[in-house]
Amino acid sequence: MSDPNQGDEKPLDPAAARIVARIRLMMLISGATTLIAVAAVLGVIGYRLMNSGGTVGPAEMTALLPKNARVVSTAVAEDRIVVTLDVAGAVEIRTYDLKSLKPAGRLRFATEP
């Protein structure tokens, strides 16, 4: 059966038609913006999951120390391994990257003359 009110609709006057068209355009822009924002968030989440660093396999390295150097202490701080050395009476701190075991820095301590 057909709706009895279907044929009774009157056409909108031009001002109302412009308002309806403007509202439709604004809804289209709003929907497209929302879709782009959701896609961007999902893209960032996917990128971070794919490039999270994963697990690094076992690494092996031999650190060369100066002659007569002695390891005083070791520690782990954030993403660094910190090694404190006694080199002929002077204290030296060397840092290494935790994942790659590459040298990250060296700090030497000396007494003033």
Secondary structure by P-SEA (a helix, b strand, c coil): ccccccccbbbbcaaaaaaaaaaaaaaaaaaaaaaaaaaaaaaaaaaaaaaccccccbbbbbbbbccccccccccccccbbbbbbbcccbbbbbbbccccccccbbbbbbbcc
